[in-house]
Amino acid sequence: MNQYPLWKNLLILVALIMGLVYTLPNLYGESPAVQVSPLRSGVTADSTLMGRVETALKTSGLNPDAISLDATSVKARFADTDSQLKAKDILQSNLGEDYVVALNLLPRSPQWLTGISALPMYLGLDLRGGVHFLLQIDMKGALDKALESAASDIRSTLREQNIAYAGVSRDGRLVTVKFRDAETRGKGENEIKQHFGGLLLNDKDEGGEFLLVAALKPEEEKRIQDSAVQQNLITLRNRVNELGVAEPVIQQQGADRIVVQLPGVQDTARAKDILGRTATLEVRLVDEEHHYAEGSPVPFGTEMFKERDGTPLLVKKAVIFTGERISDAQPGFDSRDNEPAVHINLDGVGARKFKEATRENVGKRMAIILFEKGKGEIVTAPVIREEIGGGRVQITGRMSTEETKNTALLLRAGALAAPMDIVEERTVGPSLGADNITRGFHSTQIGFTAISIFMIAYYLMFGGVSVLALGANLLLLVALLSMLQATLTLPGMAGIALTLGMAIDANVLINERIREELHNGNTPQASIHAGYEHAFGTILDSNITTLIAGIALFMFGSGPIRGFAVVLCLGILTSMFSAVLVSRALVNLIYGRKPRLTKVAIG
């Protein structure tokens, strides 16, 4: 009656062994490390790089605990953070600008655990320490940029189709195209409708001019805004990859905000510098028809920017192409004078636009403007000597090697669709994160101990079985979180504590039902069987309702709420397994082999 078949006992045993194996990596902790990754696309992480790293460290008197090579980087582990920081400076100076040297934390798990993909849980910002940014996207800037691009593309389209027009200008959210007669305007309207489905067109006659006024459709505005958020998300992920950060959290919050959390990052100044810089590139023509004097108004259709030496320069508003058309950017040097430079490769559309612009403006100056935090600076404004094809562009202009490296990093990682500002910044130190872990661990330990004392005192042997089942539940829950590589945060630790209370609640129901059956005069074996069978329905119902609430939290929550929901849902599944199957298997081992059982220790 109270005996499991062999296969069921083996299933429970295998589950517990796997739980133990996949929980073990969390007990080894983490060691400070330095991660070296190639910066240039033509440079790879190989055994040669590993040898250079090892030689540089040994020459400087630093002995890493271990050096390992993977597909993308070389990692060196150290015993303490002092050695880690020294190693970073040494490697950065020895390896040069072809590599990114980043600080990291790596698990101390032995190789046999890593070999079977037994990895520790990721720790969130509040447990590991790191930096938190909340970034606000400038949606007005995204729409303005789209309208400027539309105005430029309308000019190109009308020229390609040989449709005469008197001018294209943008005023606020409107793009106005001027024609000399109604017939030409009709041709232009048909052509623009065919190529620009996102624009709403209206005819307008004013002062003898035939105007075509274009505005973005509401659905097109929404598409541009959504696209801006998604592109900025991708760009930020690429930038974080350049920093060599492990387990970042980069997600949208609301309609126009992005949360960036970098757990374990110790070099917070560099992280803020790279993420906080909103570098976008624009290529425009210099306005050589007008001359700017300090304090004088800027002519219509132009903007004033300053060159690196502080000289003001008038630049046309029409954008030839933006950073979106950049497929690759690498720091380097000008082959003619060995001046630091950024080498840019353009995609097909960008290469075509650049070729057309240089062909039509030979002898004129072209400004390459780098926008950071909403402010534009002319990097260089060379004279176009000849048509430039092939999609390869070089930027020079009194830049240091460090500036070319950072500029190339930002451009290669991708252009931001719209500028962003940091509206919130938090830094959690490693010591505070360690203190949170200690507090969370102690609270769970105290809760487990208090529950154990109560259960054993109140239910005797069955209380002891319940405590063992509760330990199995905690083991399986940590193992599942590790296998799924979930990120554990403080709310997640609260979820673990809550799971302990819910799991023991199921055993209380079982034990009380067994007591009730004994009081009704049933035999001990029949009472045990009936207790587990009849309590199962109640346990299942209560856990399903809690699971529904947990799923709702996961679906509609964000950040820490989702982390809590993940632990809650997994805890429900493990508590069902441990409270019913594991505890029943233990009771079967203790009492199931005694056919003439006269009493049980249940208090």
C-alpha positions as CSV (number, residue, x, y, z in Angstrom):
1,M,0.0,0.0,0.0
2,N,2.7,2.5,1.0
3,Q,5.5,1.5,-1.3
4,Y,6.7,3.2,-4.5
5,P,7.8,1.1,-7.5
6,L,11.5,1.0,-8.2
7,W,11.3,3.4,-11.2
8,K,9.6,6.1,-9.1
9,N,12.2,5.8,-6.3
10,L,15.0,6.0,-9.0
11,L,13.3,9.1,-10.6
12,I,13.3,10.9,-7.2
13,L,16.9,9.9,-6.5
14,V,18.1,11.1,-10.0
15,A,16.2,14.4,-9.5
16,L,17.9,15.0,-6.1
17,I,21.4,14.1,-7.4
18,M,20.9,16.5,-10.4
19,G,19.7,19.1,-8.0
20,L,22.8,18.7,-5.9
21,V,25.1,18.8,-8.9
22,Y,23.6,22.0,-10.4
23,T,23.4,23.7,-7.0
24,L,27.1,23.1,-6.3
25,P,28.5,25.9,-8.5
26,N,26.7,28.5,-6.4
27,L,28.8,27.5,-3.4
28,Y,32.2,28.2,-5.0
29,G,31.7,32.0,-5.4
30,E,33.4,34.3,-7.9
31,S,36.9,35.5,-8.6
32,P,38.0,38.9,-10.0
33,A,39.2,38.6,-13.5
34,V,40.4,40.6,-16.5
35,Q,38.8,39.9,-19.9
36,V,40.7,40.7,-23.1
37,S,38.6,40.9,-26.3
38,P,39.6,41.9,-29.9
39,L,38.4,45.4,-30.9
40,R,39.2,45.2,-34.6
41,S,37.2,42.8,-36.9
42,G,40.5,41.5,-38.4
43,V,41.9,40.5,-35.0
44,T,40.9,37.2,-33.2
45,A,41.3,35.8,-29.8
46,D,43.7,32.9,-30.2
47,S,46.6,31.1,-28.5
48,T,49.0,33.9,-29.6
49,L,46.9,36.5,-27.7
50,M,46.8,34.2,-24.7
51,G,50.6,33.9,-24.8
52,R,51.0,37.7,-25.0
53,V,48.7,38.2,-22.0
54,E,50.6,35.6,-20.0
55,T,54.0,37.1,-20.8
56,A,52.8,40.6,-20.0
57,L,51.5,39.6,-16.6
58,K,54.5,37.5,-15.7
59,T,57.0,40.3,-16.8
60,S,55.2,42.6,-14.4
61,G,55.3,40.2,-11.5
62,L,51.6,39.3,-11.5
63,N,50.7,35.6,-11.2
64,P,47.1,34.9,-12.2
65,D,45.3,32.0,-10.7
66,A,44.3,30.8,-14.2
67,I,44.2,32.0,-17.8
68,S,41.6,30.6,-20.2
69,L,40.8,31.1,-23.9
70,D,37.3,31.0,-25.4
71,A,35.8,31.9,-28.8
72,T,35.8,35.6,-28.2
73,S,38.2,36.5,-25.4
74,V,41.1,35.6,-23.1
75,K,40.3,35.7,-19.4
76,A,42.8,35.9,-16.5
77,R,41.6,35.2,-12.9
78,F,43.2,36.7,-9.8
79,A,43.0,36.2,-6.1
80,D,42.1,39.8,-5.2
81,T,40.8,43.0,-6.8
82,D,44.1,44.8,-6.3
83,S,45.9,42.4,-8.6
84,Q,42.9,42.6,-11.0
85,L,43.2,46.4,-11.3
86,K,47.0,46.3,-11.8
87,A,46.6,43.6,-14.5
88,K,44.0,45.7,-16.4
89,D,46.4,48.7,-16.6
90,I,49.4,46.5,-17.6
91,L,47.5,44.7,-20.3
92,Q,45.9,47.9,-21.7
93,S,49.4,49.5,-22.1
94,N,51.0,46.3,-23.5
95,L,48.3,45.1,-26.0
96,G,47.6,48.5,-27.4
97,E,44.4,49.7,-29.0
98,D,43.5,46.6,-30.9
99,Y,41.9,45.0,-27.8
100,V,39.3,45.9,-25.2
101,V,40.5,45.1,-21.6
102,A,37.5,44.9,-19.2
103,L,37.1,44.0,-15.6
104,N,34.8,41.0,-14.9
105,L,33.9,38.5,-12.2
106,L,34.1,34.8,-13.1
107,P,32.8,31.7,-11.3
108,R,35.3,29.6,-9.4
109,S,33.5,26.3,-10.3
110,P,35.8,23.4,-11.1
111,Q,36.2,22.3,-14.7
112,W,34.1,19.1,-14.4
113,L,31.1,21.2,-13.3
114,T,31.6,23.7,-16.1
115,G,32.0,20.8,-18.6
116,I,28.4,19.6,-17.9
117,S,27.1,23.2,-18.1
118,A,26.6,23.4,-14.3
119,L,26.9,27.2,-13.8
120,P,26.0,29.5,-10.9
121,M,22.9,31.7,-10.9
122,Y,23.4,35.2,-12.3
123,L,23.2,37.7,-9.5
124,G,21.3,40.9,-10.0
125,L,22.5,44.5,-9.4
126,D,21.4,44.6,-5.8
127,L,23.3,41.4,-4.9
128,R,26.4,41.7,-7.0
129,G,26.9,45.5,-7.2
130,G,27.2,47.5,-10.4
131,V,25.6,50.4,-12.1
132,H,22.0,51.2,-13.1
133,F,21.0,53.8,-15.7
134,L,17.6,55.0,-16.8
135,L,17.8,56.6,-20.2
136,Q,15.2,58.9,-21.7
137,I,14.8,58.9,-25.6
138,D,14.3,62.2,-27.3
139,M,11.3,61.3,-29.5
140,K,11.1,64.8,-31.0
141,G,14.7,64.4,-32.2
142,A,13.8,61.1,-33.8
143,L,10.8,62.6,-35.7
144,D,12.9,65.7,-36.7
145,K,15.6,63.3,-38.0
146,A,13.1,61.3,-40.0
147,L,11.6,64.5,-41.6
148,E,15.1,65.8,-42.5
149,S,15.9,62.4,-44.1
150,A,12.5,62.5,-46.0
151,A,13.2,66.0,-47.3
152,S,16.6,64.9,-48.6
153,D,15.2,61.7,-50.2
154,I,12.4,63.7,-51.9
155,R,15.1,66.0,-53.5
156,S,17.0,62.9,-54.8
157,T,13.8,61.2,-56.0
158,L,12.6,64.3,-58.0
159,R,16.0,64.8,-59.5
160,E,16.2,61.1,-60.6
161,Q,12.8,61.4,-62.2
162,N,13.7,64.7,-63.9
163,I,10.8,66.5,-62.2
164,A,11.5,70.2,-61.9
165,Y,11.0,71.7,-58.4
166,A,11.7,75.1,-57.0
167,G,12.8,74.0,-53.6
168,V,12.3,71.6,-50.7
169,S,12.2,73.0,-47.1
170,R,11.2,71.8,-43.7
171,D,9.3,73.9,-41.2
172,G,8.6,72.1,-37.9
173,R,6.6,68.9,-38.6
174,L,6.0,69.9,-42.3
175,V,8.0,69.4,-45.4
176,T,7.1,71.8,-48.2
177,V,8.0,71.2,-51.9
178,K,7.6,74.1,-54.3
179,F,6.7,73.7,-58.0
180,R,6.3,76.3,-60.8
181,D,3.0,74.9,-62.2
182,A,0.2,72.6,-61.2
183,E,1.0,69.9,-63.8
184,T,4.5,69.4,-62.5
185,R,3.2,69.4,-59.0
186,G,0.8,66.6,-60.0
187,K,3.7,64.5,-61.4
188,G,5.7,65.2,-58.3
189,E,2.8,64.2,-56.0
190,N,2.4,60.9,-57.8
191,E,6.1,60.1,-57.6
192,I,6.3,61.0,-53.9
193,K,3.1,59.0,-53.1
194,Q,4.7,56.0,-54.8
195,H,8.0,56.2,-52.9
196,F,6.9,57.7,-49.5
197,G,3.9,55.8,-48.2
198,G,4.3,57.3,-44.7
199,L,3.7,60.9,-45.8
200,L,0.3,62.6,-45.9
201,L,0.3,65.1,-48.9
202,N,-1.8,68.2,-49.3
203,D,-1.9,70.7,-52.2
204,K,-1.6,74.4,-51.5
205,D,-1.4,77.5,-53.7
206,E,0.3,80.5,-52.1
207,G,1.6,83.7,-53.7
208,G,1.7,82.3,-57.2
209,E,3.6,79.2,-56.0
210,F,2.3,75.7,-56.3
211,L,3.1,73.9,-53.0
212,L,3.0,70.3,-51.9
213,V,2.9,70.1,-48.1
214,A,3.9,66.7,-46.6
215,A,3.4,65.6,-43.0
216,L,4.0,62.2,-41.3
217,K,1.0,60.1,-40.9
218,P,0.1,59.2,-37.2
219,E,0.8,55.6,-37.8
220,E,4.2,56.5,-39.4
221,E,5.1,58.6,-36.4
222,K,4.3,55.7,-34.1
223,R,6.4,53.4,-36.3
224,I,9.3,55.8,-36.1
225,Q,9.1,56.1,-32.3
226,D,8.8,52.3,-31.9
227,S,11.7,51.8,-34.3
228,A,13.8,54.4,-32.4
229,V,13.3,52.5,-29.1
230,Q,14.2,49.1,-30.7
231,Q,17.2,50.5,-32.6
232,N,18.5,52.2,-29.4
233,L,18.0,48.9,-27.5
234,I,20.1,47.1,-30.1
235,T,22.8,49.8,-30.1
236,L,23.1,49.8,-26.3
237,R,23.4,46.0,-26.3
238,N,26.2,46.3,-28.8
239,R,27.9,49.0,-26.8
240,V,27.7,46.8,-23.6
241,N,29.2,43.9,-25.6
242,E,32.1,46.2,-26.5
243,L,32.6,46.9,-22.8
244,G,32.9,43.1,-22.2
245,V,30.1,43.1,-19.6
246,A,28.5,39.8,-18.6
247,E,24.8,39.3,-17.8
248,P,23.6,42.9,-18.6
249,V,19.9,43.9,-18.2
250,I,18.8,46.2,-21.1
251,Q,15.1,46.5,-21.5
252,Q,12.4,49.0,-22.4
253,Q,10.5,50.8,-19.7
254,G,7.4,52.6,-20.8
255,A,7.1,54.2,-24.2
256,D,10.3,56.2,-24.4
257,R,12.7,55.0,-21.6
258,I,15.4,52.2,-21.4
259,V,16.8,50.6,-18.3
260,V,20.4,49.5,-18.4
261,Q,21.8,47.5,-15.5
262,L,25.4,46.2,-15.5
263,P,25.9,43.8,-12.6
264,G,29.4,43.2,-11.5
265,V,30.8,46.2,-13.4
266,Q,33.6,47.8,-11.4
267,D,34.9,50.3,-14.0
268,T,31.7,52.4,-13.7
269,A,33.3,55.5,-15.1
270,R,34.0,53.9,-18.5
271,A,30.5,52.3,-18.5
272,K,28.9,55.7,-18.0
273,D,31.1,57.3,-20.6
274,I,30.3,54.8,-23.3
275,L,26.5,54.4,-22.5
276,G,26.0,58.1,-21.7
277,R,27.5,59.3,-25.0
278,T,24.9,59.5,-27.6
279,A,27.1,59.7,-30.6
280,T,25.5,60.0,-34.0
281,L,27.2,60.9,-37.2
282,E,25.8,63.2,-40.0
283,V,27.4,64.1,-43.3
284,R,26.3,67.5,-44.7
285,L,27.5,70.1,-47.2
286,V,29.1,73.3,-46.0
287,D,27.2,76.5,-46.9
288,E,29.8,78.5,-48.8
289,E,27.3,81.1,-50.1
290,H,27.1,82.9,-46.7
291,H,29.6,84.0,-44.2
292,Y,29.0,83.8,-40.4
293,A,30.0,86.6,-38.0
294,E,29.8,86.2,-34.3
295,G,26.4,87.3,-33.0
296,S,24.8,87.5,-36.5
297,P,21.6,85.5,-37.3
298,V,22.0,82.1,-39.0
299,P,20.7,82.1,-42.6
300,F,17.6,80.1,-43.3
301,G,18.2,76.5,-44.2
302,T,21.6,76.3,-42.4
303,E,23.0,75.7,-38.9
304,M,26.1,76.9,-37.2
305,F,28.6,74.4,-35.8
306,K,32.1,74.8,-34.5
307,E,35.2,73.1,-35.8
308,R,37.7,71.5,-33.4
309,D,39.7,74.7,-33.2
310,G,36.6,76.7,-32.3
311,T,36.1,78.3,-35.8
312,P,32.3,78.7,-36.5
313,L,31.1,77.1,-39.8
314,L,27.8,77.3,-41.5
315,V,26.4,73.9,-42.6
316,K,23.3,73.1,-44.6
317,K,20.5,71.4,-42.8
318,A,20.1,68.8,-45.6
319,V,21.6,65.5,-44.4
320,I,23.4,63.4,-47.0
321,F,23.5,60.3,-44.8
322,T,23.6,59.4,-41.1
323,G,25.3,56.9,-38.9
324,E,22.6,54.4,-39.8
325,R,24.4,53.8,-43.1
326,I,27.7,52.8,-41.3
327,S,28.4,49.0,-41.5
328,D,31.8,49.1,-39.8
329,A,34.2,51.7,-38.2
330,Q,37.8,51.0,-37.1
331,P,40.4,53.3,-35.6
332,G,43.6,53.7,-37.6
333,F,46.0,56.1,-39.2
334,D,46.0,58.2,-42.4
335,S,48.4,56.5,-44.8
336,R,49.6,59.9,-46.1
337,D,50.6,61.8,-42.9
338,N,50.1,59.0,-40.2
339,E,47.5,61.2,-38.5
340,P,45.0,59.3,-36.2
341,A,41.8,58.5,-38.2
342,V,38.6,56.6,-38.2
343,H,38.0,54.3,-41.2
344,I,34.3,53.9,-42.1
345,N,32.6,51.4,-44.4
346,L,29.1,52.4,-45.7
347,D,26.3,50.1,-46.7
348,G,24.8,50.1,-50.2
349,V,22.4,53.0,-49.7
350,G,25.0,55.1,-47.9
351,A,27.7,54.4,-50.5
352,R,25.3,55.4,-53.3
353,K,24.3,58.7,-51.6
354,F,27.9,59.5,-50.8
355,K,29.0,58.9,-54.4
356,E,26.2,61.1,-55.7
357,A,27.0,63.9,-53.3
358,T,30.7,63.9,-54.1
359,R,30.0,63.7,-57.8
360,E,27.7,66.7,-57.8
361,N,29.8,68.9,-55.4
362,V,33.4,68.6,-56.5
363,G,35.3,71.6,-55.3
364,K,33.0,72.2,-52.3
365,R,33.4,71.3,-48.7
366,M,31.7,68.5,-46.9
367,A,31.3,68.5,-43.1
368,I,31.3,65.4,-41.0
369,I,29.5,66.2,-37.8
370,L,29.6,64.1,-34.6
371,F,26.7,64.7,-32.3
372,E,27.1,63.8,-28.6
373,K,24.5,64.6,-26.0
374,G,22.6,66.8,-28.4
375,K,25.6,68.9,-29.3
376,G,27.2,68.7,-32.7
377,E,30.9,69.2,-33.4
378,I,32.5,69.2,-36.9
379,V,35.2,66.5,-36.8
380,T,36.5,67.5,-40.3
381,A,35.3,69.5,-43.3
382,P,37.5,68.5,-46.2
383,V,37.2,69.8,-49.8
384,I,35.7,67.2,-52.2
385,R,38.5,66.7,-54.8
386,E,36.7,64.0,-56.8
387,E,33.9,61.5,-56.9
388,I,34.3,59.0,-54.1
389,G,32.8,55.5,-54.6
390,G,33.2,52.1,-53.0
391,G,31.6,53.1,-49.7
392,R,34.9,53.7,-47.9
393,V,35.3,56.9,-46.0
394,Q,38.1,58.2,-43.7
395,I,37.6,60.7,-40.9
396,T,40.5,62.8,-39.7
397,G,40.7,66.0,-37.8
398,R,43.0,66.7,-34.9
399,M,41.8,63.6,-33.0
400,S,44.0,61.7,-30.5
401,T,44.3,57.9,-30.8
402,E,42.0,57.5,-27.8
403,E,39.4,59.7,-29.4
404,T,39.5,57.7,-32.7
405,K,39.2,54.4,-30.7
406,N,36.1,55.6,-28.7
407,T,34.5,57.2,-31.8
408,A,35.0,54.0,-33.8
409,L,33.5,52.0,-31.0
410,L,30.4,54.2,-30.8
411,L,29.9,54.2,-34.6
412,R,30.6,50.5,-35.0
413,A,28.2,49.6,-32.2
414,G,25.5,51.3,-34.2
415,A,24.0,54.7,-34.5
416,L,21.3,55.8,-32.1
417,A,18.0,56.5,-33.8
418,A,17.5,59.4,-31.4
419,P,19.5,61.1,-28.7
420,M,19.2,59.9,-25.1
421,D,19.8,61.5,-21.7
422,I,20.6,59.7,-18.4
423,V,17.7,60.7,-16.2
424,E,18.6,58.4,-13.3
425,E,21.8,56.8,-12.2
426,R,22.6,54.5,-9.3
427,T,25.7,52.7,-8.3
428,V,25.7,49.7,-6.0
429,G,29.1,48.8,-4.5
430,P,30.3,45.2,-4.3
431,S,30.4,45.4,-0.5
432,L,26.8,46.5,-0.3
433,G,25.8,43.6,-2.7
434,A,27.8,41.2,-0.6
435,D,25.9,42.5,2.5
436,N,22.6,42.0,0.8
437,I,23.6,38.4,-0.1
438,T,24.6,37.8,3.5
439,R,21.3,39.2,4.9
440,G,19.2,37.3,2.4
441,F,21.1,34.1,3.2
442,H,20.7,34.6,6.9
443,S,17.0,35.4,6.7
444,T,16.4,32.2,4.7
445,Q,18.5,30.2,7.1
446,I,16.7,31.6,10.2
447,G,13.3,30.9,8.5
448,F,14.3,27.4,7.6
449,T,15.6,26.7,11.2
450,A,12.5,28.1,12.8
451,I,10.2,26.0,10.6
452,S,12.3,22.9,11.2
453,I,12.1,23.3,15.0
454,F,8.3,23.8,14.9
455,M,7.6,20.9,12.5
456,I,9.8,18.4,14.5
457,A,8.3,19.5,17.8
458,Y,4.7,19.4,16.6
459,Y,4.8,16.4,14.2
460,L,7.8,14.4,15.5
461,M,8.9,11.9,12.9
462,F,6.6,13.2,10.2
463,G,7.9,16.7,11.0
464,G,11.4,15.5,10.4
465,V,10.3,14.0,7.1
466,S,8.7,17.4,6.2
467,V,11.9,19.2,7.0
468,L,13.9,16.9,4.7
469,A,11.4,17.4,1.9
470,L,11.7,21.2,2.5
471,G,15.5,20.9,2.1
472,A,15.0,19.0,-1.1
473,N,12.6,21.7,-2.3
474,L,15.3,24.4,-1.7
475,L,17.9,22.3,-3.4
476,L,15.8,21.7,-6.5
477,L,14.7,25.4,-6.7
478,V,18.3,26.7,-6.6
479,A,19.3,24.0,-9.2
480,L,16.5,25.0,-11.5
481,L,17.4,28.7,-11.3
482,S,21.0,27.8,-12.1
483,M,20.1,25.6,-15.0
484,L,17.9,28.3,-16.5
485,Q,20.6,30.9,-15.8
486,A,18.0,33.1,-14.1
487,T,19.1,36.4,-12.5
488,L,18.6,36.3,-8.8
489,T,17.8,39.6,-7.1
490,L,16.6,40.7,-3.6
491,P,12.9,40.2,-4.6
492,G,14.0,36.7,-5.9
493,M,15.4,35.9,-2.5
494,A,12.1,37.0,-1.0
495,G,10.4,34.6,-3.4
496,I,12.7,31.8,-2.1
497,A,11.6,32.6,1.5
498,L,8.0,32.6,0.5
499,T,8.4,29.3,-1.3
500,L,9.6,27.7,1.9
501,G,6.5,28.8,3.7
502,M,4.2,27.5,0.9
503,A,6.1,24.2,0.6
504,I,5.8,23.4,4.3
505,D,2.1,24.4,4.1
506,A,1.5,21.4,1.8
507,N,3.2,19.1,4.4
508,V,1.1,20.5,7.2
509,L,-2.1,19.6,5.2
510,I,-0.8,16.1,4.6
511,N,0.2,15.6,8.3
512,E,-3.1,17.0,9.6
513,R,-5.0,14.7,7.2
514,I,-3.1,11.6,8.5
515,R,-3.9,12.7,12.1
516,E,-7.5,13.0,11.2
517,E,-7.6,9.5,9.6
518,L,-5.9,8.0,12.7
519,H,-8.5,9.7,15.0
520,N,-11.2,8.2,12.9
521,G,-9.9,4.7,13.8
522,N,-8.1,3.8,10.6
523,T,-4.9,1.7,10.7
524,P,-1.6,3.6,10.5
525,Q,-0.9,2.3,7.0
526,A,-4.4,3.2,5.7
527,S,-4.1,6.6,7.4
528,I,-0.8,7.4,5.7
529,H,-2.2,6.3,2.3
530,A,-5.5,8.3,2.7
531,G,-3.6,11.3,4.1
532,Y,-1.5,11.7,1.0
533,E,-4.3,10.8,-1.5
534,H,-6.9,13.1,0.0
535,A,-4.6,16.1,0.7
536,F,-3.3,16.1,-2.9
537,G,-6.4,17.7,-4.3
538,T,-6.3,20.6,-1.8
539,I,-2.6,21.1,-2.4
540,L,-3.1,21.1,-6.1
541,D,-5.9,23.7,-6.0
542,S,-4.0,26.1,-3.7
543,N,-0.8,25.9,-5.8
544,I,-2.7,26.4,-9.1
545,T,-4.3,29.6,-7.9
546,T,-0.9,30.9,-6.7
547,L,0.7,29.8,-10.0
548,I,-1.9,31.9,-11.9
549,A,-1.0,35.0,-9.9
550,G,2.7,34.3,-10.5
551,I,2.2,34.0,-14.2
552,A,0.2,37.3,-14.2
553,L,3.1,39.0,-12.4
554,F,5.6,37.7,-14.9
555,M,3.5,38.7,-17.9
556,F,2.6,42.2,-16.8
557,G,5.5,43.1,-14.4
558,S,9.0,44.3,-15.2
559,G,12.4,44.2,-13.6
560,P,12.4,43.0,-10.0
561,I,8.7,42.0,-10.1
562,R,9.4,39.5,-13.0
563,G,12.4,38.2,-11.0
564,F,10.1,37.5,-8.0
565,A,7.5,35.9,-10.3
566,V,10.1,33.5,-11.8
567,V,11.2,32.3,-8.4
568,L,7.6,32.0,-7.2
569,C,6.4,29.9,-10.2
570,L,9.5,27.6,-10.1
571,G,9.1,27.3,-6.3
572,I,5.5,26.1,-6.7
573,L,6.6,23.4,-9.1
574,T,9.4,22.2,-6.8
575,S,7.2,22.4,-3.7
576,M,4.6,20.1,-5.4
577,F,7.4,17.6,-6.2
578,S,9.1,17.7,-2.8
579,A,6.0,18.0,-0.6
580,V,4.2,15.1,-2.2
581,L,6.7,12.8,-3.9
582,V,9.9,13.2,-1.9
583,S,8.1,13.2,1.5
584,R,6.0,10.2,0.5
585,A,9.1,8.3,-0.6
586,L,10.8,9.0,2.8
587,V,7.7,7.9,4.7
588,N,7.5,4.8,2.6
589,L,11.1,3.9,3.4
590,I,10.5,4.4,7.1
591,Y,7.0,2.8,7.5
592,G,6.1,1.2,4.2
593,R,7.9,-2.1,4.8
594,K,6.1,-2.8,8.1
595,P,2.9,-4.6,7.3
596,R,1.8,-4.8,11.0
597,L,2.4,-1.2,11.8
598,T,0.6,-0.3,15.1
599,K,1.5,3.4,15.6
600,V,3.3,6.3,13.9
601,A,5.2,9.2,15.4
602,I,3.1,12.1,14.3
603,G,2.4,14.0,17.6
